[in-house]
Amino acid sequence: MKFIWLSVLLLIGSQNNLPDNLVVSHEGKIIANVNRVYFSNPLMDIPLIDQKNYNEFIQKLDKTIYKPPTNATLDNNGNIVSEKVGYKLDHEAFTRLFYTYFFNKGSSYVEAPMHTIFPNVDSELLSHIKVNRIGHYATYFNSNNRERSHNILLASEAINNHVVFPGETFSFNKVVGKRTKEKGYKRAPVIVKGELSEDIGGGICQISSTLYNAVDKAGLTITERYSHSKRVGYVPSGRDATVSWYGPDFRFTNNYNQPILIRSNVYGGTVRILVYSSDTINNEPRKIPSASYKLPEEAPLGSEVNQNH
């Protein structure tokens, strides 16, 4: 467990047993046990805090107790999963407690003071923006291509339930993150003809392209999009959005006065992305050509037909 990091790794030898330690707890667990000797500046005759040691201590303390908030989401059945608040160390309040201990004698036992962090998306907001579908798009792929299908599923899960607020710009690379083995992405030996050749994460351009058509249909403002140098078969010509961690991104801005909700799911060989908002949104939908049900042709990774760089 991350608590009690070897008594903060700041204790020196027998200091752990000194009777005048500062003991810091969080939710009933001791997370730090230190002595003022470690924080005293040895070059001064008067009590003076060694700021470097104190800053290192408070940073480690902050990392130990930090808990990010969790947004409200929709489950696979469309039911709302409630949000959860997070918390972080209240630096100012803790510093006052520490100073009281440091400039006095004896031991001290304190509960770490916390700041509550509220999530951006709560159940009330989600209940208002999940009712009105303003855009949707579906594309199709070969589900027997396991590695590519796996990457498509991971990227779909990364954007699912994402809320874009008015005036906010959505970045595919930022939301999905770097595609790595550690995140579960795989090398796809066979990809769709014309797709960008990537060592890890082949297939995710089908998610970015499906999303592009869904948000374009909803009338949102496209701020950055690049097409593959060759046509890809899962969307009509010119309707793709290629992405790469070290290269092109797909971005759009919510130009409406209401938040929008992205719902993305993969079932069998179908990618389906829907865009929702509230009943009060005055969106201006666009007409977008549908994708073909015919599965796109595939080719080995690195073959001549997939050289898009």
Rosetta blueprint (number, residue, H / E / L):
1 M L
2 K L
3 F L
4 I L
5 W L
6 L L
7 S H
8 V H
9 L H
10 L L
11 L L
12 I L
13 G H
14 S H
15 Q H
16 N H
17 N H
18 L L
19 P L
20 D L
21 N L
22 L E
23 V E
24 V E
25 S E
26 H E
27 E L
28 G L
29 K E
30 I E
31 I E
32 A E
33 N E
34 V E
35 N L
36 R H
37 V H
38 Y H
39 F H
40 S E
41 N L
42 P L
43 L L
44 M L
45 D L
46 I L
47 P L
48 L L
49 I E
50 D L
51 Q H
52 K H
53 N H
54 Y H
55 N H
56 E H
57 F H
58 I H
59 Q H
60 K H
61 L H
62 D H
63 K H
64 T H
65 I H
66 Y L
67 K E
68 P L
69 P L
70 T E
71 N L
72 A L
73 T E
74 L E
75 D L
76 N L
77 N L
78 G L
79 N L
80 I E
81 V E
82 S L
83 E L
84 K E
85 V L
86 G E
87 Y E
88 K E
89 L E
90 D L
91 H H
92 E H
93 A H
94 F H
95 T H
96 R H
97 L H
98 F H
99 Y H
100 T H
101 Y H
102 F H
103 F L
104 N L
105 K L
106 G L
107 S L
108 S E
109 Y E
110 V E
111 E E
112 A L
113 P L
114 M E
115 H E
116 T E
117 I E
118 F L
119 P L
120 N L
121 V L
122 D L
123 S H
124 E H
125 L H
126 L H
127 S H
128 H H
129 I H
130 K L
131 V L
132 N E
133 R E
134 I E
135 G E
136 H E
137 Y E
138 A E
139 T E
140 Y E
141 F L
142 N L
143 S L
144 N L
145 N L
146 R H
147 E H
148 R H
149 S H
150 H H
151 N H
152 I H
153 L H
154 L H
155 A H
156 S H
157 E H
158 A H
159 I H
160 N L
161 N L
162 H L
163 V E
164 V E
165 F L
166 P L
167 G L
168 E L
169 T E
170 F E
171 S E
172 F H
173 N H
174 K H
175 V H
176 V H
177 G L
178 K L
179 R L
180 T L
181 K H
182 E H
183 K H
184 G L
185 Y L
186 K L
187 R L
188 A L
189 P L
190 V E
191 I E
192 V E
193 K L
194 G L
195 E L
196 L L
197 S L
198 E L
199 D L
200 I L
201 G L
202 G L
203 G L
204 I H
205 C H
206 Q H
207 I H
208 S H
209 S H
210 T H
211 L H
212 Y H
213 N H
214 A H
215 V H
216 D H
217 K H
218 A L
219 G L
220 L L
221 T E
222 I E
223 T E
224 E E
225 R L
226 Y L
227 S L
228 H L
229 S L
230 K L
231 R L
232 V L
233 G L
234 Y L
235 V L
236 P L
237 S L
238 G L
239 R L
240 D L
241 A L
242 T L
243 V L
244 S L
245 W L
246 Y L
247 G L
248 P L
249 D L
250 F L
251 R E
252 F E
253 T E
254 N L
255 N L
256 Y L
257 N L
258 Q L
259 P L
260 I E
261 L E
262 I E
263 R E
264 S E
265 N E
266 V E
267 Y E
268 G L
269 G L
270 T E
271 V E
272 R E
273 I E
274 L E
275 V E
276 Y E
277 S E
278 S L
279 D L
280 T L
281 I L
282 N L
283 N L
284 E L
285 P L
286 R L
287 K L
288 I L
289 P L
290 S L
291 A L
292 S L
293 Y L
294 K L
295 L L
296 P L
297 E L
298 E E
299 A E
300 P E
301 L L
302 G L
303 S L
304 E H
305 V H
306 N H
307 Q L
308 N L
309 H L
